[in-house]
Amino acid sequence: MMKQSIWTKASRGWLAAGVVIGARVGATAAAAFATQTALATQWSNSVKDLPGGPAVRQLDLHPAVTQITADQRWLHYLMLVICALIFIAVFGVMFYSIFKHRKSKGAKSANFHESTTVEIIWTIVPFVIVILMALPATKVVVAMKDTGSADITIKTTGMQWKWGYDYLIGEGKGIGFVSTLDAAQREMSNAGKPEGDDYLLKVDNPMVVPVDKKIRLITTANDVIHAFYVPSLGIQQSAIPGFVRDTWFRAEKIGTYYGQCSQLCGKEHSYMPIQVKVVSQADYALWVEGKNKEMAALADDPSKVWQLADLSARGEKVYNANCVACHTPSGKGGGPIKALDGAAVVLDADKSKQIAVLLKGQNNGAMPAWKQLSDTELAAVITYTKNHWSNKTGQVVQPSDVMAARK
């Protein structure tokens, strides 16, 4: 009796403690949920429709700005109507039969085996339906794959977690740049305070194309599978490492249109937006001229010998534009991201180790390769990290060092 009493009291104590802990955990979770809900509601009430999509509480497809998008929209509704009619017909006949021929009315089931008429009907009718669906769908798919006679060809390279654009053919040939999430957008996300209609959609360097011109996009990737998806333009094409795919669009309306990588490409997947600016031919010519001047100004002689102060200043700009999202301004990193401040590879006297990390990446893509940056940019950012924060190595990595490591 005494043992039973002790165990009974203990179990009651544990139960009471469990109830208290559960209540506290539940209250904390409820409070956190209420706070997040309030913040989400507050933000959603201040957000307006974004021209070029998406819209607040959008249920329908994005507004069409290309003929292909309009055809896709029409095809979508055609299939929806056909499927709805089939649903109504099949279930209508089924429920009518159940109601009309129920046992309570004295209905008796027919007894027959095989029916040539029924066999013909349920073979021909589905065949006709499939043909009615296949013909318009085939027409649209063939049009989507017709990438010939393009006015401008742009290579789009997916990389964790940004897009590289290289203008290969047409006006703007030779222009190349990397497009990444705008730094202010990332800061808002880190602070948990979303603002603006273009939250997590605005980039620092959008793709720019002229209106009413056929734009061919060649997609590939240098790390994992990505997908270039802009709903308003009617394009969605996978970007696969080692493969080349292509698609096209012809925007009929000037404006800015947004999309995102539609593949789960890693932990920063939600920070890989696409922004396409469609401008007039005159504005496009001005953009090309300005971009060419900008690239000429940034073109560096890889054999030039830099001083530590100049290279570090250049490296700070490269770091803030490309590295700060993961490694943070303090160089401390966060979560699985390793710190650069005090890192062994950064402090190591053998500079080739850090050069190799930036050219090849490491940890299965957690640290992506940055070989798309120029030799001078890589040398600058490495020199910056070796001589910033508590890192005072005094080491200088020259562009020629990076150029030699690429070979």
Secondary structure, DSSP 8 states (H G I E B T S, - for coil): -HHHHHHHHHHHHHHHHHHHHHHHHHHHHHHHHHHHHHHHHHHHHH----TTS--TT--S-----SHHHHHHHHHHHHHHHHHHHHHHHHHHHHHHHHHHT-GGGT---------HHHHHHHHHHHHHHHHHHHHHHHHHHHHHT---S-SEEEEEEEETTEEEEEEEESTTTT-EEEE-B-HHHHHHHHHT---STTTTT-BSS-EEEETT--EEEEEEESSS-EEEEEGGGTEEEEE-BT--EEEEE---S-EEEEEEE-S--STTGGG-EEEEEEE-HHHHHHHHHHHHHHHHHH---TT----HHHHHHHHHHHHHHHTHHHH-TTS--BTTB--STT-HHHH-S-HHHHHHHHHH-BTTTTB---TTS-HHHHHHHHHHHHTSTT--------HHHHHHHH-
